[in-house]
């Protein structure tokens, strides 16, 4: 399963539902885009180090952007940017889920619901 950025943000804010979800997973994946979004949101080195340590403890695997993912994301933006306001980060995360054929757990299902190729697992806060 791929965990979307918003779920990790809830986890970092010690939201119990997010903690329970994450701790039930033996291992999970994130897109490198999620990694970068989280890193951009930390306020200091301590938060950055806490985040990086948590990734190791939780056995998180990070999917890099390769040619297949970037090509798929390009087509998603082309197809959905005007009709559904598809943004770059969501296109890359969605494309990763499609290419890797893994479900995506997100609280922001509206960002992905128009993508029939993705199995969305709705995270409810």
N, C-alpha and C positions, 0 to 999 in steps of 0.2 A: 504494500500500500504506500501511496505517496501522501505525505502530510503537507497541507498548504500552510502558507505563512501565518494566516490568522490564527490557526490552531496553536502554533508554537508561541505566538504572542500571548494568547490566553494562558498557555502553560507557564510562560515566564512571569505572568502576573498572578500566579498561584490560584487560578480558577479551578475549583475542585473537579468539575466535569472534564476539563482538559487534562488535568493530572491523572484522573482515573483512566481516561482513554489512552494516553501515552504509555502509562505503566502497564496496561493490558497487552501492549504490543511487544512481541519478542524482539523484533527489529522492524525498522521502517525506513523509507527513503524520503529524501527531500530533493528538490531541484537546487542547483547551485544558485538560481535566482532567489529562492527562499533564503538561502544562506546569506546572500548579499543584502537582501532586504532587512533581515534581522540585524546584521552587522551595521548597516546604516542607521538603525534605530537605537543602538545602544548609546548610553550617555557617557560612558567612561571605560577605561581599560578593565576595571574590575568586572563590569557587566559583560564585556567581551570575553574575558577569560572564563567567567561562569558559564556563558553560552557554549563556548568551545568544549569545556569540560563536560557539560551535560550531553553534548552530542556523542562524546566518547562513551560515557556511562550508559547512555540509552542505545548504544550500538547503531547509530544512525549512519546510513549510507547516502552519499551525495552523488546524484546524477549530474554529470557535466553536460554542457550543450555541445552536441556534435552536429555533423552536417544534416543528418536525418531530422533531428529535432528542430534545427534552425529553419530548414526548408518547410517543414510542417507548420511551424509558427508563422512563417512568412505568408503561407496560404491562408492561415486562420485570420491574420490581421487583414489581409486583402479581402477575404470573404465577409468578415464580421465587424470591421472597425466602424463602418458607417451605420449598419443596422443595429448592432448591439454594443457599440462603444468598446470593442475589444482592445485592451491595452497590451503593450509589449510584454510586461511581466506575466500577465495572465495567459497570453498566447504561448509564451515559452514554457510555463508550468503545465498548461493544458496539452501542449504538443509533447512534452515529456511523458505525461500519463498515457497519451495515445500511442506513442512509439514503443514505450515499455510495456504497454498492455496491462497497466495496473490501475486499480481504483484510486480515486483522489478523494481524500477526506477534507472537507472545507465547510466553513460557516458561510462562505460567500458563494453559494451555489448559483446565484444569479450571474456570476461572472462566467460560468461554464455550462449552464443548463441548455444552451443552444447547440452544444457540441455533442452530437449523438454518439460519437465514438468513445466517449468517456463514461465510465461508471462512476457516478458521483455518490459519495456517502456524506449525507448532510450532518454536520456537527451543529448541535443546538446548544446555545449558551444557557 
